[in-house]
Amino acid sequence: MVSFENHAGIMIDSLWKSIVELFKIDKDELIYFKVHVGEDDPAEVYHIEMTERMISEIVPESRFDEFINKFMLSYKLHYDWCEAIKE
């Protein structure tokens, strides 16, 4: 979940920009993206904040390196998935 949330913000923002550019539309017409990334109070900021708090609460300092290694493997899976679906 941590790697998904981290990757989701980047993916959603990139997808929003790509759709706007591809279809030459006003970005505010895309309500889902506007709510998640672009309004005065976007939801994605809260997802990231929640994820950061969750990590600090559940990952003991003694296992942080292990967490980072597993995070990197998971993030690569999300990244590879995104690369695969855009073709």
N, C-alpha and C positions, 0 to 999 in steps of 0.2 A: 504494500500500500504506500509506503514511504516513497519508493522509487516511482510508482505510478503518479502520485500527486506532484512530485518534483518535475517529472516529464510532462505531465498534463498541461501545466501552465505554458510551457514553451510550445507544445504542440498546438494548443488551442489558439494562441496568439498568431502563430505562423499560418495556421489554416485560415483564420479570419482574414489576414492580410492577403493570402493567395486567392481566396474566393473573391474578395473585393477587386483585386487587380484583374483577375481572369474574366469576370463578368461585368466589369466597369460599372459597379453599383456603389451607392452610398453605404458606407460601413454601418451606419445606424439602422439600416433596413434589416440587418441580420440580428434579430433580437437575442437569440441564444448567446452569440458572441458578445453582444453589447452588455448583457447581464453578467456574463462570466469574466470578461476582460476589460470592458471599456467604459462602464458607467462611472458616476462619481463614487460609487461604493461597490466595486466589482467583487464577485463571489470568490474568485480565484485567490485573492489576497488572504481570505479567511482559511481557505484550504491549506495554503502554504503555512500560515501561522499555526494552525491546528497540528499539522504534521511536525513542525519544529518542536512544539510543546510535547507532542507524543514521544518523540525521540528522547528528549531530555528526561521524561518521566520513566520510560521503560528500558532504556539501554544503559546498563551500568558502565561507569568509566572504564572498568577493567576489561570490558568486552567491546569497547568502541571500535577497535581495529577490526575485529571480526564482523561487526555490524557494517562497517564501511566496505569491506570486501564483498559481503553478500549484497549490499546495496548496489555496488558497481555491476555485479553480475545481473541483477534484476533490471537495472537501468538499461543495460545493453539489450536485454530482451525487449523492453519497451521501445527502445530506439530502433532495433531491427524490425520490429513489427510495423512501426510507423513507416520505415523505408519501404517495406514490402507492399503496404497498401497504397502507396502513392503512385505506383507504377501502373 
